[in-house]
Amino acid sequence: MSEQEKQNEGSLEQTFAEIEDIIKNLESNEMDLEASFALYEQGMKKLKFCNEAIDTVEKKMLVLNEQGELEEF
């Protein structure tokens, strides 16, 4: 695994943890509507990042050569 892939994986895991924190805060019902909306918007941006990172990995998985090695593109 390359250094960039390790960094992306760490940041993906960190982003999932941040999304979990956002969900807990939204479920707490201790925020006003504006703060809740701001957190929701932040969570949606983080989900978009995660989806894009996962899509990138899936695309790389599809570009395997006959020897089972990943071809760079």
CHARMM internal coordinates of N, CA and C (Angstrom, degrees):
IC EDIT
DIST 1 N 1 CA 1.4578
DIST 1 CA 1 C 1.5266
ANGL 1 N 1 CA 1 C 108.23
DIST 1 C 2 N 1.3262
ANGL 1 CA 1 C 2 N 115.63
DIHE 1 N 1 CA 1 C 2 N 131.19
DIST 2 N 2 CA 1.4649
ANGL 1 C 2 N 2 CA 119.81
DIHE 1 CA 1 C 2 N 2 CA -178.26
DIST 2 CA 2 C 1.5250
ANGL 2 N 2 CA 2 C 110.71
DIHE 1 C 2 N 2 CA 2 C -74.12
DIST 2 C 3 N 1.3149
ANGL 2 CA 2 C 3 N 115.42
DIHE 2 N 2 CA 2 C 3 N 165.25
DIST 3 N 3 CA 1.4801
ANGL 2 C 3 N 3 CA 120.47
DIHE 2 CA 2 C 3 N 3 CA 179.09
DIST 3 CA 3 C 1.5259
ANGL 3 N 3 CA 3 C 110.79
DIHE 2 C 3 N 3 CA 3 C -61.46
DIST 3 C 4 N 1.3383
ANGL 3 CA 3 C 4 N 116.52
DIHE 3 N 3 CA 3 C 4 N -39.62
DIST 4 N 4 CA 1.4715
ANGL 3 C 4 N 4 CA 121.06
DIHE 3 CA 3 C 4 N 4 CA 179.49
DIST 4 CA 4 C 1.5355
ANGL 4 N 4 CA 4 C 110.31
DIHE 3 C 4 N 4 CA 4 C -63.35
DIST 4 C 5 N 1.3372
ANGL 4 CA 4 C 5 N 117.45
DIHE 4 N 4 CA 4 C 5 N -42.69
DIST 5 N 5 CA 1.4650
ANGL 4 C 5 N 5 CA 121.16
DIHE 4 CA 4 C 5 N 5 CA 178.84
DIST 5 CA 5 C 1.5238
ANGL 5 N 5 CA 5 C 110.90
DIHE 4 C 5 N 5 CA 5 C -64.13
DIST 5 C 6 N 1.3342
ANGL 5 CA 5 C 6 N 116.92
DIHE 5 N 5 CA 5 C 6 N -40.23
DIST 6 N 6 CA 1.4678
ANGL 5 C 6 N 6 CA 120.21
DIHE 5 CA 5 C 6 N 6 CA 177.49
DIST 6 CA 6 C 1.5251
ANGL 6 N 6 CA 6 C 110.61
DIHE 5 C 6 N 6 CA 6 C -63.20
DIST 6 C 7 N 1.3246
ANGL 6 CA 6 C 7 N 116.34
DIHE 6 N 6 CA 6 C 7 N -41.60
DIST 7 N 7 CA 1.4627
ANGL 6 C 7 N 7 CA 120.89
DIHE 6 CA 6 C 7 N 7 CA 179.95
DIST 7 CA 7 C 1.5315
ANGL 7 N 7 CA 7 C 110.29
DIHE 6 C 7 N 7 CA 7 C -65.28
DIST 7 C 8 N 1.3438
ANGL 7 CA 7 C 8 N 117.18
DIHE 7 N 7 CA 7 C 8 N -43.86
DIST 8 N 8 CA 1.4569
ANGL 7 C 8 N 8 CA 120.96
DIHE 7 CA 7 C 8 N 8 CA 178.84
DIST 8 CA 8 C 1.5173
ANGL 8 N 8 CA 8 C 111.04
DIHE 7 C 8 N 8 CA 8 C -63.50
DIST 8 C 9 N 1.3418
ANGL 8 CA 8 C 9 N 117.07
DIHE 8 N 8 CA 8 C 9 N -40.83
DIST 9 N 9 CA 1.4507
ANGL 8 C 9 N 9 CA 121.00
DIHE 8 CA 8 C 9 N 9 CA 179.53
DIST 9 CA 9 C 1.5205
ANGL 9 N 9 CA 9 C 110.36
DIHE 8 C 9 N 9 CA 9 C -62.99
DIST 9 C 10 N 1.3392
ANGL 9 CA 9 C 10 N 116.12
DIHE 9 N 9 CA 9 C 10 N -44.91
DIST 10 N 10 CA 1.4614
ANGL 9 C 10 N 10 CA 120.14
DIHE 9 CA 9 C 10 N 10 CA 178.36
DIST 10 CA 10 C 1.5129
ANGL 10 N 10 CA 10 C 111.16
DIHE 9 C 10 N 10 CA 10 C -62.64
DIST 10 C 11 N 1.3126
ANGL 10 CA 10 C 11 N 116.53
DIHE 10 N 10 CA 10 C 11 N -41.30
DIST 11 N 11 CA 1.4385
ANGL 10 C 11 N 11 CA 119.18
DIHE 10 CA 10 C 11 N 11 CA -178.71
DIST 11 CA 11 C 1.5249
ANGL 11 N 11 CA 11 C 110.91
DIHE 10 C 11 N 11 CA 11 C -72.79
DIST 11 C 12 N 1.3247
ANGL 11 CA 11 C 12 N 117.75
DIHE 11 N 11 CA 11 C 12 N -29.87
DIST 12 N 12 CA 1.4617
ANGL 11 C 12 N 12 CA 120.85
DIHE 11 CA 11 C 12 N 12 CA 175.57
DIST 12 CA 12 C 1.5257
ANGL 12 N 12 CA 12 C 109.94
DIHE 11 C 12 N 12 CA 12 C -67.27
DIST 12 C 13 N 1.3183
ANGL 12 CA 12 C 13 N 116.62
DIHE 12 N 12 CA 12 C 13 N -45.64
DIST 13 N 13 CA 1.4662
ANGL 12 C 13 N 13 CA 120.48
DIHE 12 CA 12 C 13 N 13 CA 177.82
DIST 13 CA 13 C 1.5257
ANGL 13 N 13 CA 13 C 110.62
DIHE 12 C 13 N 13 CA 13 C -62.70
DIST 13 C 14 N 1.3196
ANGL 13 CA 13 C 14 N 116.70
DIHE 13 N 13 CA 13 C 14 N -41.29
DIST 14 N 14 CA 1.4572
ANGL 13 C 14 N 14 CA 120.70
DIHE 13 CA 13 C 14 N 14 CA 179.01
DIST 14 CA 14 C 1.5326
ANGL 14 N 14 CA 14 C 110.17
DIHE 13 C 14 N 14 CA 14 C -64.00
DIST 14 C 15 N 1.3233
ANGL 14 CA 14 C 15 N 116.89
DIHE 14 N 14 CA 14 C 15 N -40.15
DIST 15 N 15 CA 1.4564
ANGL 14 C 15 N 15 CA 120.80
DIHE 14 CA 14 C 15 N 15 CA -179.56
DIST 15 CA 15 C 1.5229
ANGL 15 N 15 CA 15 C 110.46
DIHE 14 C 15 N 15 CA 15 C -66.06
DIST 15 C 16 N 1.3476
ANGL 15 CA 15 C 16 N 118.21
DIHE 15 N 15 CA 15 C 16 N -39.75
DIST 16 N 16 CA 1.4581
ANGL 15 C 16 N 16 CA 120.46
DIHE 15 CA 15 C 16 N 16 CA 175.89
DIST 16 CA 16 C 1.5317
ANGL 16 N 16 CA 16 C 110.80
DIHE 15 C 16 N 16 CA 16 C -60.81
DIST 16 C 17 N 1.3301
ANGL 16 CA 16 C 17 N 116.94
DIHE 16 N 16 CA 16 C 17 N -40.52
DIST 17 N 17 CA 1.4659
ANGL 16 C 17 N 17 CA 120.70
DIHE 16 CA 16 C 17 N 17 CA 178.00
DIST 17 CA 17 C 1.5324
ANGL 17 N 17 CA 17 C 110.64
DIHE 16 C 17 N 17 CA 17 C -63.78
DIST 17 C 18 N 1.3279
ANGL 17 CA 17 C 18 N 116.64
DIHE 17 N 17 CA 17 C 18 N -39.85
DIST 18 N 18 CA 1.4637
ANGL 17 C 18 N 18 CA 120.63
DIHE 17 CA 17 C 18 N 18 CA 178.05
DIST 18 CA 18 C 1.5304
ANGL 18 N 18 CA 18 C 110.89
DIHE 17 C 18 N 18 CA 18 C -65.16
DIST 18 C 19 N 1.3272
ANGL 18 CA 18 C 19 N 116.63
DIHE 18 N 18 CA 18 C 19 N -38.06
DIST 19 N 19 CA 1.4672
ANGL 18 C 19 N 19 CA 120.37
DIHE 18 CA 18 C 19 N 19 CA 177.52
DIST 19 CA 19 C 1.5237
ANGL 19 N 19 CA 19 C 110.12
DIHE 18 C 19 N 19 CA 19 C -64.47
DIST 19 C 20 N 1.3216
ANGL 19 CA 19 C 20 N 117.20
DIHE 19 N 19 CA 19 C 20 N -41.35
DIST 20 N 20 CA 1.4647
ANGL 19 C 20 N 20 CA 120.58
DIHE 19 CA 19 C 20 N 20 CA 176.87
DIST 20 CA 20 C 1.5283
ANGL 20 N 20 CA 20 C 111.19
DIHE 19 C 20 N 20 CA 20 C -59.47
DIST 20 C 21 N 1.3287
ANGL 20 CA 20 C 21 N 116.83
DIHE 20 N 20 CA 20 C 21 N -41.61
DIST 21 N 21 CA 1.4684
ANGL 20 C 21 N 21 CA 120.86
DIHE 20 CA 20 C 21 N 21 CA 177.88
DIST 21 CA 21 C 1.5286
ANGL 21 N 21 CA 21 C 111.03
DIHE 20 C 21 N 21 CA 21 C -63.45
DIST 21 C 22 N 1.3237
ANGL 21 CA 21 C 22 N 116.12
DIHE 21 N 21 CA 21 C 22 N -41.19
DIST 22 N 22 CA 1.4663
ANGL 21 C 22 N 22 CA 120.18
DIHE 21 CA 21 C 22 N 22 CA 179.08
DIST 22 CA 22 C 1.5258
ANGL 22 N 22 CA 22 C 109.88
DIHE 21 C 22 N 22 CA 22 C -62.26
DIST 22 C 23 N 1.3326
ANGL 22 CA 22 C 23 N 116.52
DIHE 22 N 22 CA 22 C 23 N -44.00
DIST 23 N 23 CA 1.4614
ANGL 22 C 23 N 23 CA 120.57
DIHE 22 CA 22 C 23 N 23 CA 179.40
DIST 23 CA 23 C 1.5274
ANGL 23 N 23 CA 23 C 110.81
DIHE 22 C 23 N 23 CA 23 C -60.65
DIST 23 C 24 N 1.3266
ANGL 23 CA 23 C 24 N 116.93
DIHE 23 N 23 CA 23 C 24 N -44.29
DIST 24 N 24 CA 1.4688
ANGL 23 C 24 N 24 CA 120.35
DIHE 23 CA 23 C 24 N 24 CA 178.85
DIST 24 CA 24 C 1.5274
ANGL 24 N 24 CA 24 C 110.91
DIHE 23 C 24 N 24 CA 24 C -60.28
DIST 24 C 25 N 1.3387
ANGL 24 CA 24 C 25 N 116.15
DIHE 24 N 24 CA 24 C 25 N -42.84
DIST 25 N 25 CA 1.4648
ANGL 24 C 25 N 25 CA 119.68
DIHE 24 CA 24 C 25 N 25 CA 178.76
DIST 25 CA 25 C 1.5213
ANGL 25 N 25 CA 25 C 111.76
DIHE 24 C 25 N 25 CA 25 C -63.99
DIST 25 C 26 N 1.3340
ANGL 25 CA 25 C 26 N 117.10
DIHE 25 N 25 CA 25 C 26 N -40.37
DIST 26 N 26 CA 1.4575
ANGL 25 C 26 N 26 CA 120.39
DIHE 25 CA 25 C 26 N 26 CA 179.37
DIST 26 CA 26 C 1.5302
ANGL 26 N 26 CA 26 C 111.32
DIHE 25 C 26 N 26 CA 26 C -67.26
DIST 26 C 27 N 1.3206
ANGL 26 CA 26 C 27 N 116.91
DIHE 26 N 26 CA 26 C 27 N -34.99
DIST 27 N 27 CA 1.4556
ANGL 26 C 27 N 27 CA 120.85
DIHE 26 CA 26 C 27 N 27 CA 179.96
DIST 27 CA 27 C 1.5270
ANGL 27 N 27 CA 27 C 112.97
DIHE 26 C 27 N 27 CA 27 C -75.57
DIST 27 C 28 N 1.3146
ANGL 27 CA 27 C 28 N 117.57
DIHE 27 N 27 CA 27 C 28 N -15.64
DIST 28 N 28 CA 1.4666
ANGL 27 C 28 N 28 CA 120.75
DIHE 27 CA 27 C 28 N 28 CA -175.83
DIST 28 CA 28 C 1.5251
ANGL 28 N 28 CA 28 C 113.15
DIHE 27 C 28 N 28 CA 28 C -71.73
DIST 28 C 29 N 1.3271
ANGL 28 CA 28 C 29 N 118.31
DIHE 28 N 28 CA 28 C 29 N -19.83
DIST 29 N 29 CA 1.4736
ANGL 28 C 29 N 29 CA 123.09
DIHE 28 CA 28 C 29 N 29 CA 179.96
DIST 29 CA 29 C 1.5315
ANGL 29 N 29 CA 29 C 112.80
DIHE 28 C 29 N 29 CA 29 C 60.18
DIST 29 C 30 N 1.3230
ANGL 29 CA 29 C 30 N 117.82
DIHE 29 N 29 CA 29 C 30 N 23.87
DIST 30 N 30 CA 1.4625
ANGL 29 C 30 N 30 CA 121.17
DIHE 29 CA 29 C 30 N 30 CA -179.70
DIST 30 CA 30 C 1.5246
ANGL 30 N 30 CA 30 C 112.19
DIHE 29 C 30 N 30 CA 30 C -103.72
DIST 30 C 31 N 1.3221
ANGL 30 CA 30 C 31 N 117.71
DIHE 30 N 30 CA 30 C 31 N 12.25
DIST 31 N 31 CA 1.4599
ANGL 30 C 31 N 31 CA 121.51
DIHE 30 CA 30 C 31 N 31 CA -177.04
DIST 31 CA 31 C 1.5138
ANGL 31 N 31 CA 31 C 109.80
DIHE 30 C 31 N 31 CA 31 C -117.69
DIST 31 C 32 N 1.3320
ANGL 31 CA 31 C 32 N 113.57
DIHE 31 N 31 CA 31 C 32 N 155.80
DIST 32 N 32 CA 1.4621
ANGL 31 C 32 N 32 CA 117.57
DIHE 31 CA 31 C 32 N 32 CA 173.58
DIST 32 CA 32 C 1.5243
ANGL 32 N 32 CA 32 C 109.07
DIHE 31 C 32 N 32 CA 32 C -79.48
DIST 32 C 33 N 1.3065
ANGL 32 CA 32 C 33 N 116.37
DIHE 32 N 32 CA 32 C 33 N 172.53
DIST 33 N 33 CA 1.4539
ANGL 32 C 33 N 33 CA 121.75
DIHE 32 CA 32 C 33 N 33 CA -175.34
DIST 33 CA 33 C 1.5257
ANGL 33 N 33 CA 33 C 112.42
DIHE 32 C 33 N 33 CA 33 C -61.56
DIST 33 C 34 N 1.3231
ANGL 33 CA 33 C 34 N 117.44
DIHE 33 N 33 CA 33 C 34 N -41.90
DIST 34 N 34 CA 1.4728
ANGL 33 C 34 N 34 CA 120.54
DIHE 33 CA 33 C 34 N 34 CA -179.56
DIST 34 CA 34 C 1.5244
ANGL 34 N 34 CA 34 C 112.03
DIHE 33 C 34 N 34 CA 34 C -62.34
DIST 34 C 35 N 1.3253
ANGL 34 CA 34 C 35 N 116.41
DIHE 34 N 34 CA 34 C 35 N -45.50
DIST 35 N 35 CA 1.4658
ANGL 34 C 35 N 35 CA 120.38
DIHE 34 CA 34 C 35 N 35 CA 179.67
DIST 35 CA 35 C 1.5249
ANGL 35 N 35 CA 35 C 110.53
DIHE 34 C 35 N 35 CA 35 C -65.31
DIST 35 C 36 N 1.3267
ANGL 35 CA 35 C 36 N 116.65
DIHE 35 N 35 CA 35 C 36 N -38.84
DIST 36 N 36 CA 1.4631
ANGL 35 C 36 N 36 CA 120.60
DIHE 35 CA 35 C 36 N 36 CA 178.12
DIST 36 CA 36 C 1.5226
ANGL 36 N 36 CA 36 C 110.90
DIHE 35 C 36 N 36 CA 36 C -63.15
DIST 36 C 37 N 1.3355
ANGL 36 CA 36 C 37 N 116.17
DIHE 36 N 36 CA 36 C 37 N -43.01
DIST 37 N 37 CA 1.4610
ANGL 36 C 37 N 37 CA 119.65
DIHE 36 CA 36 C 37 N 37 CA 179.19
DIST 37 CA 37 C 1.5237
ANGL 37 N 37 CA 37 C 110.76
DIHE 36 C 37 N 37 CA 37 C -64.26
DIST 37 C 38 N 1.3247
ANGL 37 CA 37 C 38 N 117.73
DIHE 37 N 37 CA 37 C 38 N -40.76
DIST 38 N 38 CA 1.4660
ANGL 37 C 38 N 38 CA 121.34
DIHE 37 CA 37 C 38 N 38 CA 179.18
DIST 38 CA 38 C 1.5307
ANGL 38 N 38 CA 38 C 110.33
DIHE 37 C 38 N 38 CA 38 C -62.50
DIST 38 C 39 N 1.3268
ANGL 38 CA 38 C 39 N 116.73
DIHE 38 N 38 CA 38 C 39 N -41.98
DIST 39 N 39 CA 1.4657
ANGL 38 C 39 N 39 CA 120.19
DIHE 38 CA 38 C 39 N 39 CA 177.88
DIST 39 CA 39 C 1.5221
ANGL 39 N 39 CA 39 C 110.86
DIHE 38 C 39 N 39 CA 39 C -65.74
DIST 39 C 40 N 1.3306
ANGL 39 CA 39 C 40 N 116.54
DIHE 39 N 39 CA 39 C 40 N -41.51
DIST 40 N 40 CA 1.4615
ANGL 39 C 40 N 40 CA 120.93
DIHE 39 CA 39 C 40 N 40 CA 178.04
DIST 40 CA 40 C 1.5246
ANGL 40 N 40 CA 40 C 110.50
DIHE 39 C 40 N 40 CA 40 C -59.10
DIST 40 C 41 N 1.3167
ANGL 40 CA 40 C 41 N 116.23
DIHE 40 N 40 CA 40 C 41 N -45.62
DIST 41 N 41 CA 1.4641
ANGL 40 C 41 N 41 CA 121.14
DIHE 40 CA 40 C 41 N 41 CA 179.89
DIST 41 CA 41 C 1.5323
ANGL 41 N 41 CA 41 C 110.84
DIHE 40 C 41 N 41 CA 41 C -62.07
DIST 41 C 42 N 1.3362
ANGL 41 CA 41 C 42 N 116.25
DIHE 41 N 41 CA 41 C 42 N -42.44
DIST 42 N 42 CA 1.4617
ANGL 41 C 42 N 42 CA 121.29
DIHE 41 CA 41 C 42 N 42 CA 178.18
DIST 42 CA 42 C 1.5291
ANGL 42 N 42 CA 42 C 110.29
DIHE 41 C 42 N 42 CA 42 C -62.33
DIST 42 C 43 N 1.3296
ANGL 42 CA 42 C 43 N 116.32
DIHE 42 N 42 CA 42 C 43 N -42.69
DIST 43 N 43 CA 1.4619
ANGL 42 C 43 N 43 CA 121.10
DIHE 42 CA 42 C 43 N 43 CA 178.86
DIST 43 CA 43 C 1.5215
ANGL 43 N 43 CA 43 C 112.17
DIHE 42 C 43 N 43 CA 43 C -62.88
DIST 43 C 44 N 1.3244
ANGL 43 CA 43 C 44 N 116.71
DIHE 43 N 43 CA 43 C 44 N -40.17
DIST 44 N 44 CA 1.4589
ANGL 43 C 44 N 44 CA 120.50
DIHE 43 CA 43 C 44 N 44 CA 179.78
DIST 44 CA 44 C 1.5348
ANGL 44 N 44 CA 44 C 111.12
DIHE 43 C 44 N 44 CA 44 C -65.17
DIST 44 C 45 N 1.3249
ANGL 44 CA 44 C 45 N 117.32
DIHE 44 N 44 CA 44 C 45 N -37.44
DIST 45 N 45 CA 1.4683
ANGL 44 C 45 N 45 CA 120.58
DIHE 44 CA 44 C 45 N 45 CA 177.12
DIST 45 CA 45 C 1.5314
ANGL 45 N 45 CA 45 C 110.38
DIHE 44 C 45 N 45 CA 45 C -65.13
DIST 45 C 46 N 1.3249
ANGL 45 CA 45 C 46 N 115.85
DIHE 45 N 45 CA 45 C 46 N -40.09
DIST 46 N 46 CA 1.4642
ANGL 45 C 46 N 46 CA 119.51
DIHE 45 CA 45 C 46 N 46 CA 179.02
DIST 46 CA 46 C 1.5240
ANGL 46 N 46 CA 46 C 110.98
DIHE 45 C 46 N 46 CA 46 C -67.46
DIST 46 C 47 N 1.3315
ANGL 46 CA 46 C 47 N 117.25
DIHE 46 N 46 CA 46 C 47 N -38.26
DIST 47 N 47 CA 1.4610
ANGL 46 C 47 N 47 CA 120.59
DIHE 46 CA 46 C 47 N 47 CA 176.66
DIST 47 CA 47 C 1.5277
ANGL 47 N 47 CA 47 C 111.21
DIHE 46 C 47 N 47 CA 47 C -63.40
DIST 47 C 48 N 1.3227
ANGL 47 CA 47 C 48 N 116.20
DIHE 47 N 47 CA 47 C 48 N -38.72
DIST 48 N 48 CA 1.4642
ANGL 47 C 48 N 48 CA 120.07
DIHE 47 CA 47 C 48 N 48 CA 178.18
DIST 48 CA 48 C 1.5223
ANGL 48 N 48 CA 48 C 110.01
DIHE 47 C 48 N 48 CA 48 C -62.46
DIST 48 C 49 N 1.3391
ANGL 48 CA 48 C 49 N 117.38
DIHE 48 N 48 CA 48 C 49 N -44.01
DIST 49 N 49 CA 1.4618
ANGL 48 C 49 N 49 CA 121.42
DIHE 48 CA 48 C 49 N 49 CA 176.66
DIST 49 CA 49 C 1.5290
ANGL 49 N 49 CA 49 C 110.54
DIHE 48 C 49 N 49 CA 49 C -57.53
DIST 49 C 50 N 1.3395
ANGL 49 CA 49 C 50 N 116.94
DIHE 49 N 49 CA 49 C 50 N -45.59
DIST 50 N 50 CA 1.4648
ANGL 49 C 50 N 50 CA 121.10
DIHE 49 CA 49 C 50 N 50 CA -179.19
DIST 50 CA 50 C 1.5257
ANGL 50 N 50 CA 50 C 110.92
DIHE 49 C 50 N 50 CA 50 C -62.94
DIST 50 C 51 N 1.3224
ANGL 50 CA 50 C 51 N 116.29
DIHE 50 N 50 CA 50 C 51 N -45.03
DIST 51 N 51 CA 1.4665
ANGL 50 C 51 N 51 CA 120.02
DIHE 50 CA 50 C 51 N 51 CA 179.71
DIST 51 CA 51 C 1.5246
ANGL 51 N 51 CA 51 C 111.32
DIHE 50 C 51 N 51 CA 51 C -60.51
DIST 51 C 52 N 1.3225
ANGL 51 CA 51 C 52 N 117.28
DIHE 51 N 51 CA 51 C 52 N -42.02
DIST 52 N 52 CA 1.4641
ANGL 51 C 52 N 52 CA 120.76
DIHE 51 CA 51 C 52 N 52 CA 179.28
DIST 52 CA 52 C 1.5248
ANGL 52 N 52 CA 52 C 111.27
DIHE 51 C 52 N 52 CA 52 C -66.09
DIST 52 C 53 N 1.3244
ANGL 52 CA 52 C 53 N 116.76
DIHE 52 N 52 CA 52 C 53 N -39.84
DIST 53 N 53 CA 1.4672
ANGL 52 C 53 N 53 CA 120.23
DIHE 52 CA 52 C 53 N 53 CA 179.07
DIST 53 CA 53 C 1.5209
ANGL 53 N 53 CA 53 C 110.73
DIHE 52 C 53 N 53 CA 53 C -65.67
DIST 53 C 54 N 1.3146
ANGL 53 CA 53 C 54 N 116.87
DIHE 53 N 53 CA 53 C 54 N -41.73
DIST 54 N 54 CA 1.4658
ANGL 53 C 54 N 54 CA 120.86
DIHE 53 CA 53 C 54 N 54 CA 179.07
DIST 54 CA 54 C 1.5240
ANGL 54 N 54 CA 54 C 110.29
DIHE 53 C 54 N 54 CA 54 C -67.00
DIST 54 C 55 N 1.3275
ANGL 54 CA 54 C 55 N 117.56
DIHE 54 N 54 CA 54 C 55 N -40.81
DIST 55 N 55 CA 1.4675
ANGL 54 C 55 N 55 CA 120.89
DIHE 54 CA 54 C 55 N 55 CA 177.16
DIST 55 CA 55 C 1.5189
ANGL 55 N 55 CA 55 C 111.24
DIHE 54 C 55 N 55 CA 55 C -59.73
DIST 55 C 56 N 1.3170
ANGL 55 CA 55 C 56 N 117.05
DIHE 55 N 55 CA 55 C 56 N -40.43
DIST 56 N 56 CA 1.4631
ANGL 55 C 56 N 56 CA 121.32
DIHE 55 CA 55 C 56 N 56 CA 179.09
DIST 56 CA 56 C 1.5233
ANGL 56 N 56 CA 56 C 110.76
DIHE 55 C 56 N 56 CA 56 C -61.44
DIST 56 C 57 N 1.3241
ANGL 56 CA 56 C 57 N 116.46
DIHE 56 N 56 CA 56 C 57 N -43.69
DIST 57 N 57 CA 1.4636
ANGL 56 C 57 N 57 CA 120.61
DIHE 56 CA 56 C 57 N 57 CA 178.90
DIST 57 CA 57 C 1.5254
ANGL 57 N 57 CA 57 C 110.16
DIHE 56 C 57 N 57 CA 57 C -64.64
DIST 57 C 58 N 1.3300
ANGL 57 CA 57 C 58 N 116.57
DIHE 57 N 57 CA 57 C 58 N -43.39
DIST 58 N 58 CA 1.4618
ANGL 57 C 58 N 58 CA 119.73
DIHE 57 CA 57 C 58 N 58 CA 179.63
DIST 58 CA 58 C 1.5270
ANGL 58 N 58 CA 58 C 111.25
DIHE 57 C 58 N 58 CA 58 C -60.87
DIST 58 C 59 N 1.3262
ANGL 58 CA 58 C 59 N 116.98
DIHE 58 N 58 CA 58 C 59 N -41.20
DIST 59 N 59 CA 1.4685
ANGL 58 C 59 N 59 CA 120.24
DIHE 58 CA 58 C 59 N 59 CA 179.15
DIST 59 CA 59 C 1.5189
ANGL 59 N 59 CA 59 C 110.84
DIHE 58 C 59 N 59 CA 59 C -64.48
DIST 59 C 60 N 1.3293
ANGL 59 CA 59 C 60 N 117.07
DIHE 59 N 59 CA 59 C 60 N -38.99
DIST 60 N 60 CA 1.4642
ANGL 59 C 60 N 60 CA 120.08
DIHE 59 CA 59 C 60 N 60 CA 178.08
DIST 60 CA 60 C 1.5245
ANGL 60 N 60 CA 60 C 110.41
DIHE 59 C 60 N 60 CA 60 C -64.67
DIST 60 C 61 N 1.3128
ANGL 60 CA 60 C 61 N 116.79
DIHE 60 N 60 CA 60 C 61 N -36.64
DIST 61 N 61 CA 1.4636
ANGL 60 C 61 N 61 CA 120.29
DIHE 60 CA 60 C 61 N 61 CA 179.73
DIST 61 CA 61 C 1.5294
ANGL 61 N 61 CA 61 C 110.86
DIHE 60 C 61 N 61 CA 61 C -64.15
DIST 61 C 62 N 1.3128
ANGL 61 CA 61 C 62 N 117.23
DIHE 61 N 61 CA 61 C 62 N -29.56
DIST 62 N 62 CA 1.4584
ANGL 61 C 62 N 62 CA 121.15
DIHE 61 CA 61 C 62 N 62 CA -178.95
DIST 62 CA 62 C 1.5211
ANGL 62 N 62 CA 62 C 113.03
DIHE 61 C 62 N 62 CA 62 C -79.35
DIST 62 C 63 N 1.3327
ANGL 62 CA 62 C 63 N 117.08
DIHE 62 N 62 CA 62 C 63 N -12.81
DIST 63 N 63 CA 1.4623
ANGL 62 C 63 N 63 CA 120.91
DIHE 62 CA 62 C 63 N 63 CA -176.84
DIST 63 CA 63 C 1.5304
ANGL 63 N 63 CA 63 C 109.74
DIHE 62 C 63 N 63 CA 63 C -103.85
DIST 63 C 64 N 1.2949
ANGL 63 CA 63 C 64 N 116.06
DIHE 63 N 63 CA 63 C 64 N 51.53
DIST 64 N 64 CA 1.4635
ANGL 63 C 64 N 64 CA 119.93
DIHE 63 CA 63 C 64 N 64 CA 176.82
DIST 64 CA 64 C 1.5209
ANGL 64 N 64 CA 64 C 109.20
DIHE 63 C 64 N 64 CA 64 C -94.92
DIST 64 C 65 N 1.3121
ANGL 64 CA 64 C 65 N 115.90
DIHE 64 N 64 CA 64 C 65 N 138.10
DIST 65 N 65 CA 1.4617
ANGL 64 C 65 N 65 CA 118.29
DIHE 64 CA 64 C 65 N 65 CA 177.90
DIST 65 CA 65 C 1.5288
ANGL 65 N 65 CA 65 C 110.43
DIHE 64 C 65 N 65 CA 65 C -82.91
DIST 65 C 66 N 1.3246
ANGL 65 CA 65 C 66 N 116.02
DIHE 65 N 65 CA 65 C 66 N -179.15
DIST 66 N 66 CA 1.4790
ANGL 65 C 66 N 66 CA 120.13
DIHE 65 CA 65 C 66 N 66 CA -176.62
DIST 66 CA 66 C 1.5202
ANGL 66 N 66 CA 66 C 113.98
DIHE 65 C 66 N 66 CA 66 C -60.95
DIST 66 C 67 N 1.3233
ANGL 66 CA 66 C 67 N 117.46
DIHE 66 N 66 CA 66 C 67 N -25.82
DIST 67 N 67 CA 1.4727
ANGL 66 C 67 N 67 CA 120.67
DIHE 66 CA 66 C 67 N 67 CA -179.46
DIST 67 CA 67 C 1.5273
ANGL 67 N 67 CA 67 C 111.74
DIHE 66 C 67 N 67 CA 67 C -85.51
DIST 67 C 68 N 1.3214
ANGL 67 CA 67 C 68 N 116.85
DIHE 67 N 67 CA 67 C 68 N 1.21
DIST 68 N 68 CA 1.4651
ANGL 67 C 68 N 68 CA 119.79
DIHE 67 CA 67 C 68 N 68 CA -179.94
DIST 68 CA 68 C 1.5091
ANGL 68 N 68 CA 68 C 113.45
DIHE 67 C 68 N 68 CA 68 C 81.23
DIST 68 C 69 N 1.3378
ANGL 68 CA 68 C 69 N 117.26
DIHE 68 N 68 CA 68 C 69 N 15.70
DIST 69 N 69 CA 1.4498
ANGL 68 C 69 N 69 CA 120.72
DIHE 68 CA 68 C 69 N 69 CA 179.74
DIST 69 CA 69 C 1.5324
ANGL 69 N 69 CA 69 C 109.42
DIHE 68 C 69 N 69 CA 69 C -100.70
DIST 69 C 70 N 1.2793
ANGL 69 CA 69 C 70 N 115.36
DIHE 69 N 69 CA 69 C 70 N 147.67
DIST 70 N 70 CA 1.4517
ANGL 69 C 70 N 70 CA 120.42
DIHE 69 CA 69 C 70 N 70 CA 179.49
DIST 70 CA 70 C 1.5143
ANGL 70 N 70 CA 70 C 110.05
DIHE 69 C 70 N 70 CA 70 C -75.20
DIST 70 C 71 N 1.3312
ANGL 70 CA 70 C 71 N 115.99
DIHE 70 N 70 CA 70 C 71 N 127.84
DIST 71 N 71 CA 1.4479
ANGL 70 C 71 N 71 CA 120.60
DIHE 70 CA 70 C 71 N 71 CA 176.51
DIST 71 CA 71 C 1.5170
ANGL 71 N 71 CA 71 C 108.10
DIHE 70 C 71 N 71 CA 71 C -92.92
DIST 71 C 72 N 1.3218
ANGL 71 CA 71 C 72 N 116.40
DIHE 71 N 71 CA 71 C 72 N 131.00
DIST 72 N 72 CA 1.4651
ANGL 71 C 72 N 72 CA 120.48
DIHE 71 CA 71 C 72 N 72 CA 177.35
DIST 72 CA 72 C 1.5061
ANGL 72 N 72 CA 72 C 109.04
DIHE 71 C 72 N 72 CA 72 C -72.87
DIST 72 C 73 N 1.3282
ANGL 72 CA 72 C 73 N 115.38
DIHE 72 N 72 CA 72 C 73 N 144.06
DIST 73 N 73 CA 1.4613
ANGL 72 C 73 N 73 CA 119.36
DIHE 72 CA 72 C 73 N 73 CA 176.65
DIST 73 CA 73 C 1.4796
ANGL 73 N 73 CA 73 C 111.94
DIHE 72 C 73 N 73 CA 73 C -135.70
END
COOR INIT
IC SEED 1 N 1 CA 1 C
IC BUILD
